[in-house]
Amino acid sequence: MKNEWPNYTVLGETMHKWASDLFPICRSLTGAGVRESLHYLSSHLDGLEVNSVPSGKDVFDWTIPLEWSIEDAYVLDSAGNKVIDFKSSNLHVLNYSTAVDIELPLSELNEHLYSLPDMPSAIPYVTSYYAPRWGFCLAQEERNKLKDGLYRAVIKSKHYDGFLNYGEYFLAGETEEEILISTYICHPSMANNELSGPVVTTALANLIKQLPSRKYSYRFVFVPETIGAITFISENLAHLKSKVVGGFVLTCIGDERNYSYLQSKQEGTLSDRAAMHTMKSIVGDYKLYDFLSRGSDERQYCAPGIDLPIGSIMRTRYGDYPEYHTSLDDLSLVTASGLAGGLEVCFETIKLIEANETYKVTVYCEPQLGKRGLYPTISSMALDYTDVRTLTNLIAYCDGKHDLIAIAEKINVNARELIPVVKRLVDEGLLERYKKDVKAYQV
């Protein structure tokens, strides 16, 4: 019987509910939206801590920006009708927009409007974090309805000395070696590109917490993309470089179209090998990207001088689906089933990382399996020796040079199916764990 824990179907529905609750919140690099979102997640992840880093602090080559808040924004036509309204969609405002209250003709207003002619029904997501400007975003079909005349543009926003906030959650394991899981929490009202990552990460943390034992320690971070990851690394660089042996960025992990993996810059790391083997065994056909296709926070974790073994687990990769960075990336694109599939790949990858060891046979030549009940005691052409062949192939490569994933790839079996076999052989005294440097291991 298939193990009923975890019930991914139920977890998928739960995660979709979390995403629905978080969807209306106006998030950005900084501000109340990030704090509200982290507070919500903390109600489902007991012990999630919120860190605050002040505006103006230098973090490597960057500086923490001023905090941004927005109360309201709209555009009125000459008759006083709201033709653009922030309260109907928080994507309507250029994210991090400066304040404005001005009357101007359509010809001048157009210089501050952003739309997508090729996607007429979509509101684009546009930002201006590090250069002051104001603007509005709207669907092209709504823009086409604007008539010549005088308009009033109002954005009630503020920039001020405040904080950049990020969330951090830690689970201690048997060793101090860490697996780092990072996701971002800064995009407003986009389901796959934003909310799928935080909700899957929250569910994953709760599952790992329930494991009966953990070889590795786990650190989960919920950061504003780019500047948040840079800040987290800047504050913890020595620790990360000495402790992190693997990990992933989780993003765009809630649709049903594809599964994707983007390798770390090093390639061949424990993270890469475990994720790729798991995807191949669970979903079969998946899209594999190398580091040249990077686009999220794996850029920071794998940057020169940082060089952490971090890849990215995704469903359909950012930029590869048409709704990306638009209002069409909504809660119909992200589904309970899509989230459940993303979570399953993540958790099964973690379980494989936990189980992965290098083993060495304790006897010379082939062990006598028959006396241990591991080999048929009568020779017959009618017997199915498939399992025996898998067993002997496994033993043949338990030479202190190949870990479990490498052996599974070599003999073309699912590594997860070898785990109970290895346990039996260890219990029989035929195998012993052989310590390898996880960080240095390459195929």
C-alpha positions in Angstrom: 0.0 0.0 0.0 1.2 3.5 -0.9 2.3 5.5 2.2 -0.6 7.9 3.0 1.8 10.5 4.4 2.1 13.1 3.2 -1.3 13.5 1.5 -0.2 15.8 -1.3 -3.8 16.3 -2.5 -4.9 17.8 0.8 -1.7 19.8 1.1 -2.2 21.2 -2.4 -5.6 22.5 -1.4 -4.2 24.0 1.8 -1.4 25.8 -0.1 -3.9 27.2 -2.7 -5.9 28.6 0.2 -2.8 30.2 1.6 -2.0 31.7 -1.8 -5.6 33.0 -2.1 -5.3 34.8 1.3 -2.0 36.3 0.4 -2.9 37.3 -3.2 -4.5 40.7 -2.5 -1.6 42.0 -0.4 0.5 44.8 -2.1 4.1 43.6 -1.7 7.2 45.3 -2.8 10.9 45.2 -1.8 10.1 46.8 1.5 7.1 47.9 3.5 3.9 46.8 5.3 3.0 44.3 2.5 6.1 42.2 3.1 5.6 42.3 6.9 1.9 41.4 6.6 2.8 38.4 4.3 5.4 37.2 6.7 3.1 37.5 9.6 0.5 35.4 7.8 3.1 32.7 7.0 4.2 32.7 10.6 0.8 31.5 11.6 1.4 28.4 9.5 5.1 28.0 10.3 5.6 28.3 14.0 9.0 29.9 14.8 9.4 31.9 11.6 11.4 35.0 12.5 11.3 38.4 10.8 14.6 40.2 10.4 14.9 43.9 9.9 17.8 45.7 8.1 17.7 49.5 8.0 17.5 51.7 4.9 20.9 53.0 3.9 22.9 50.0 5.0 25.5 48.9 2.5 25.3 45.2 1.6 28.2 44.4 -0.7 27.9 46.6 -3.8 24.2 47.5 -3.0 22.5 49.8 -0.5 19.2 49.0 1.3 16.7 51.4 -0.3 14.2 53.6 1.4 11.1 51.9 2.6 8.0 52.4 0.4 4.4 52.7 1.3 1.3 53.4 -0.7 -2.1 54.5 0.4 -4.0 55.0 -2.9 -3.5 55.7 -6.6 -5.9 56.5 -9.4 -6.3 58.4 -12.7 -9.5 60.6 -13.2 -10.7 61.6 -16.6 -12.2 65.1 -17.2 -15.6 63.9 -16.0 -14.2 62.7 -12.7 -14.4 58.9 -13.6 -11.6 56.7 -12.3 -10.1 55.1 -15.5 -7.2 53.5 -13.5 -7.7 52.4 -9.9 -5.0 51.0 -7.6 -7.7 49.6 -5.3 -9.1 47.3 -8.1 -5.6 45.9 -8.7 -2.3 46.7 -7.0 -0.5 46.1 -10.3 -2.0 49.3 -11.6 0.8 51.3 -10.0 4.4 51.3 -11.1 5.9 49.5 -8.1 7.9 51.9 -5.9 6.4 54.9 -7.7 7.0 58.3 -6.3 4.0 60.4 -5.1 2.2 62.7 -7.6 -0.9 64.8 -7.9 -1.0 66.5 -11.2 -3.3 67.4 -14.1 -2.0 66.8 -17.6 -3.2 66.0 -21.1 -3.4 62.5 -22.4 -0.3 63.1 -24.6 1.8 63.7 -21.4 0.0 61.0 -19.3 0.9 58.4 -21.9 4.6 58.9 -21.1 3.8 57.5 -17.6 1.6 54.6 -18.7 2.7 51.0 -19.3 0.8 48.3 -21.2 1.4 45.3 -23.4 0.1 45.7 -27.0 0.6 41.9 -27.6 -1.4 41.0 -24.5 -4.3 43.4 -24.6 -6.1 42.1 -21.5 -3.1 41.9 -19.2 -1.9 44.5 -16.7 1.9 44.4 -16.8 4.0 44.3 -13.6 6.6 47.1 -13.9 9.0 48.4 -11.2 11.3 51.3 -10.6 13.1 50.4 -7.4 16.4 52.3 -7.8 15.4 55.3 -9.9 12.6 57.8 -8.9 9.7 57.9 -11.3 5.9 57.7 -11.2 3.6 55.7 -13.4 0.6 53.5 -13.9 0.1 50.1 -15.5 -3.0 49.1 -17.4 -4.4 46.6 -19.9 -3.8 47.8 -23.5 -7.6 47.4 -24.2 -8.3 49.9 -21.4 -5.6 52.2 -22.6 -7.2 52.2 -26.1 -10.4 53.6 -24.5 -8.7 56.7 -23.2 -9.9 59.9 -25.0 -8.0 63.1 -25.6 -8.5 65.5 -22.8 -7.3 66.5 -19.4 -6.6 63.8 -16.7 -5.7 64.0 -13.0 -3.0 61.5 -11.9 -2.8 60.8 -8.1 -0.4 58.5 -6.3 -0.4 58.7 -2.5 2.9 57.1 -1.7 5.9 57.7 0.5 9.6 56.9 0.6 11.3 57.1 4.0 14.0 55.6 6.2 12.7 52.3 7.3 13.6 48.6 6.9 14.0 45.8 4.6 12.4 42.7 6.1 13.0 39.0 5.5 11.8 35.8 7.1 14.1 33.1 8.5 13.2 29.6 9.9 15.7 27.1 11.1 15.5 23.3 11.8 18.4 21.8 13.6 19.6 18.4 12.4 22.1 15.8 13.6 24.9 17.7 12.0 25.6 21.4 11.5 25.8 21.0 7.7 22.9 22.9 6.3 20.5 22.7 3.4 19.4 26.2 2.4 15.9 26.8 1.0 15.2 30.3 -0.4 12.1 31.9 -1.8 11.1 35.4 -2.5 8.3 37.5 -1.1 8.1 40.9 -2.9 5.8 40.6 -5.9 2.2 42.0 -5.7 -0.7 39.8 -6.8 1.0 37.3 -8.9 0.4 33.6 -8.1 3.0 31.5 -9.9 5.9 33.9 -10.0 5.4 35.0 -6.4 3.1 33.1 -4.1 3.8 29.5 -5.2 7.3 29.8 -3.8 6.5 31.0 -0.3 3.5 28.6 0.2 5.4 25.5 -1.1 8.4 26.5 1.1 6.1 26.8 4.1 4.5 23.4 3.5 8.0 21.9 2.8 9.4 23.2 6.1 6.5 21.7 8.0 7.0 18.3 6.3 10.8 18.3 7.0 10.0 19.2 10.6 7.9 16.0 10.9 10.7 13.7 9.7 11.6 11.2 12.5 15.3 12.2 12.1 17.2 14.8 10.1 20.9 14.3 9.2 21.1 17.9 7.9 20.0 21.1 9.4 17.7 23.3 7.3 17.5 27.0 6.9 14.5 28.6 5.1 14.6 32.2 4.0 11.8 34.4 2.6 13.5 37.3 1.0 12.7 40.2 -1.3 14.2 39.1 -4.6 17.8 40.2 -5.4 18.3 42.8 -2.7 16.9 40.5 -0.1 19.1 37.6 -1.0 22.1 39.9 -1.2 21.3 41.3 2.2 20.9 37.8 3.8 24.2 36.6 2.3 25.9 39.8 3.4 24.8 39.3 7.0 25.7 35.6 7.0 28.5 35.0 4.5 31.0 33.2 6.7 28.4 30.9 8.2 26.8 30.1 4.8 30.2 29.3 3.2 31.2 27.0 6.1 27.9 25.2 6.6 25.8 25.0 3.5 26.2 21.8 1.5 23.2 22.1 -0.7 19.9 23.9 -1.3 17.4 25.4 -3.7 15.5 28.5 -4.7 11.8 27.6 -5.0 9.9 29.8 -7.4 7.3 29.5 -10.1 6.3 26.1 -8.7 2.5 26.1 -8.8 1.2 25.6 -12.4 0.5 22.3 -14.2 2.4 22.8 -17.4 5.9 21.6 -16.8 8.6 20.7 -14.3 11.9 22.5 -14.5 15.3 22.5 -12.8 18.0 25.1 -13.1 21.4 23.8 -12.1 23.9 25.5 -9.8 26.9 27.2 -11.4 29.1 24.4 -10.2 26.9 21.6 -11.6 27.1 18.1 -10.3 26.5 19.2 -6.7 24.4 17.2 -4.2 21.5 19.6 -4.9 21.7 19.2 -8.6 22.0 15.4 -8.6 19.3 14.8 -6.1 16.8 17.2 -7.8 17.5 15.8 -11.3 17.3 12.2 -10.2 14.0 12.9 -8.4 12.4 14.7 -11.3 13.4 11.9 -13.7 12.0 9.3 -11.4 8.7 11.1 -10.5 7.7 13.1 -13.6 10.0 11.6 -16.3 10.0 14.5 -18.8 11.2 17.7 -17.3 13.1 20.8 -18.6 16.7 21.1 -17.5 18.5 24.4 -17.6 22.1 25.3 -16.9 23.3 28.3 -15.1 23.4 30.4 -18.2 19.5 30.5 -18.0 19.6 31.9 -14.4 17.2 34.7 -13.6 16.3 34.5 -9.9 18.2 34.4 -6.6 20.4 31.6 -7.7 22.3 34.5 -9.3 23.3 35.7 -5.8 23.9 32.3 -4.1 26.2 31.2 -6.9 28.0 34.5 -7.5 31.8 34.6 -7.5 33.1 34.5 -4.0 29.8 33.2 -2.7 29.7 29.9 -4.7 27.0 28.1 -2.8 25.7 24.8 -4.3 22.2 26.2 -4.9 19.9 25.3 -7.8 16.3 26.2 -8.6 13.3 23.9 -8.5 10.3 25.1 -10.6 7.3 24.0 -12.5 7.3 26.3 -15.6 10.3 28.6 -15.3 10.0 32.3 -15.0 9.8 34.0 -18.4 8.8 30.8 -20.1 5.0 31.2 -19.7 3.0 34.0 -21.3 1.3 35.2 -18.1 4.7 35.9 -16.5 4.9 39.4 -14.8 1.3 40.2 -15.6 -2.2 40.2 -14.0 -2.9 36.9 -15.8 -0.5 35.1 -13.5 -3.4 34.5 -11.2 -5.0 31.9 -9.0 -6.5 30.1 -12.0 -3.0 29.6 -13.4 -1.7 28.2 -10.1 -3.8 25.2 -8.9 -3.9 23.0 -5.9 -2.7 20.1 -8.1 0.2 22.2 -9.5 1.3 23.2 -6.0 1.0 19.6 -4.8 3.2 18.4 -7.6 5.8 21.0 -6.9 5.8 20.1 -3.2 6.1 16.4 -3.9 9.2 16.9 -6.0 10.8 19.2 -3.4 10.1 16.8 -0.4 11.1 13.7 -2.3 14.4 15.5 -3.3 15.0 16.4 0.4 14.3 12.8 1.5 16.8 11.6 -1.1 19.4 14.1 0.1 18.8 12.8 3.6 19.2 9.2 2.5 22.2 9.7 0.3 25.4 8.1 1.6 28.5 6.6 0.4 28.9 2.9 1.4 31.7 0.3 1.4 31.3 -3.4 1.4 32.7 -5.0 4.5 33.9 -8.3 2.9 36.2 -9.2 0.1 34.8 -10.6 -3.2 31.1 -11.3 -3.5 29.3 -11.7 -0.2 27.4 -14.9 0.5 23.9 -13.7 0.1 22.1 -17.0 0.3 22.9 -17.7 4.0 21.4 -14.3 4.7 18.2 -15.0 2.8 19.1 -12.5 0.1 19.7 -14.9 -2.8 17.7 -18.0 -4.1 19.2 -21.2 -2.7 18.3 -23.1 -5.8 19.3 -22.4 -9.4 16.5 -22.4 -11.9 15.9 -20.7 -15.3 12.3 -20.1 -14.1 13.3 -17.7 -11.3 13.2 -13.9 -11.9 16.6 -12.7 -10.9 15.8 -9.0 -11.6 15.8 -8.0 -7.9 18.9 -10.1 -7.3 20.7 -8.4 -10.2 19.8 -5.0 -8.8 21.1 -6.1 -5.4 24.4 -7.4 -6.7 24.9 -4.4 -8.9 24.3 -2.2 -5.9 26.9 -4.1 -3.9 29.4 -4.0 -6.7 29.5 -0.2 -6.6 29.5 0.1 -2.8 33.3 0.7 -3.0 33.6 4.0 -1.0 33.7 5.9 -4.3 30.1 6.0 -5.3 27.2 7.5 -3.3 23.6 6.2 -3.5 22.6 8.6 -6.2 25.6 7.8 -8.4 24.9 4.1 -8.0 21.2 4.5 -8.9 22.1 6.4 -12.0 24.8 3.8 -13.0 22.5 0.8 -12.6 19.4 2.7 -13.9 17.1 2.3 -10.9 15.2 4.8 -8.7 17.5 5.7 -5.8 14.5 5.8 -3.4 13.8 2.1 -4.1 17.4 1.3 -3.0 17.0 2.9 0.4 15.3 -0.1 2.1 17.8 -2.4 0.4 20.7 -0.5 1.7 19.2 -0.5 5.2 18.9 -4.3 5.1 22.5 -4.7 3.9 23.7 -2.4 6.7 21.7 -4.3 9.2 23.3 -7.5 7.9 26.7 -6.0 8.4 27.6 -6.2 4.7 27.7 -2.4 4.2 29.2 0.4 6.3 28.9 4.1 5.8 32.0 5.7 4.2 32.3 9.4 5.0 32.8 11.7 2.0 33.1 15.4 1.7 29.6 16.3 0.4 30.6 19.7 -0.7 33.4 18.4 -2.8 31.6 15.5 -4.4 31.3 15.7 -8.2 30.3 13.1 -10.7 
